[in-house]
Amino acid sequence: MFSEKDFISKPFSTTIENGSFQWSAPSNIALVKYWGKKENQIPANPSISFTLNHCKTITKLAFTKKQSDGNFSFDLLFEGKPKEDFKPKIQKFLERIEIYCPYLTAYNFTIDTENTFPHSSGIASSASGMAALSMNIMSLEKALNPNMTEDYFYQKASFLARLGSGSACRSVKGSVVVWGKHAEIEDSSDLFGVEFSSNIHTNFKNYQDTILLVDKGEKQVSSTVGHDLMHNHPFAEQRFAQAHQNLSIIKTVLETGNLDEFIKIVESEALTLHAMMMTSLPYFILMKPNTLEIINRIWSYRSKTKIPVCFTLDAGANVHVLYPENVREAVLQFIKDELVGFCQNGNYICDTIGTGAIKIL
């Protein structure tokens, strides 16, 4: 059983003067949602997600040795240009992980990052961004500690990513990832994400996610504020119990390929997430009229055609349309014919299930 102490690095005998690494890490979309957290980014309930493939952050980390003065030293570039307003978040992240990575104060860093999806497109970039940065940090640690095992490398990367953004721990490894302790998921942990260990039914191989960009504006409520509202929420305990139960059901669904049950759980989870926001104090409605129009049209299309297409939502107005690869052409035609008009400037992104972070350099 892992504890936080297992991730505190010991002094290294190897030294490195300078170098650079580059990783890409994808965004992910939760099927069973995590909403509400305890101290130190510990989830109040377990969650499971599909890792995406095309929507990702690419981050290069260049470093040179300096006199360790106990302070962090870094420049931050976004798409090649200085991005000062991102720096406080990175500074906070480095402070949070310093106990686990004390070697970071011995280097000057240049962090150069970019997204493959439009910035402010309403896709959570904190998950992919923090995962990509954590992979680079772990590449530096592995260079300092060449005997590190691959399992430890990925577990600590996920552990660090979680401390930057909770859901980032689900963007490190695997096409389907579970985060949070759950009785039926082997080796599951609140500290890091784990690959879904069961065999996934062929129905879910190359599953499609078309993201309809209904509203590209800034989120009305930050994730941190939203999670905090669960502390005194009248329905919190029932919600946490429901998430455990739904994860049990979806585990079986992913093994057996039951698409009807998959649709039921995934859509229910999306609406429950928004119901929790609508019943918190203060309360929020993050769906837009076009979000509801899209949902109703998906329901109507599914009822009429029997094609197993469904939706899920993050904490925002955009709609993720999920469907098997073998109905891709029909669903894309439906999206073009009936749903694109409800997207901001007609924008949508086609994605599929991916496999996690990839080392580029």
PyMOL commands that set and color helices and strands:
alter all, ss='L'
color gray80, all
select helices_A, chain A and resi 4-7+39-41+84-97+102-106+125-144+150-164+166-171+202-204+223-228+236-256+259-278+289-305+325-342+344-346
alter helices_A, ss='H'
color red, helices_A
select strands_A, chain A and resi 18-32+37-38+42-43+47-65+73-78+81-82+107-115+176-179+193-195+208-212+310-313+319-323+348-352+358-359
alter strands_A, ss='S'
color yellow, strands_A
deselect
rebuild
show_as cartoon
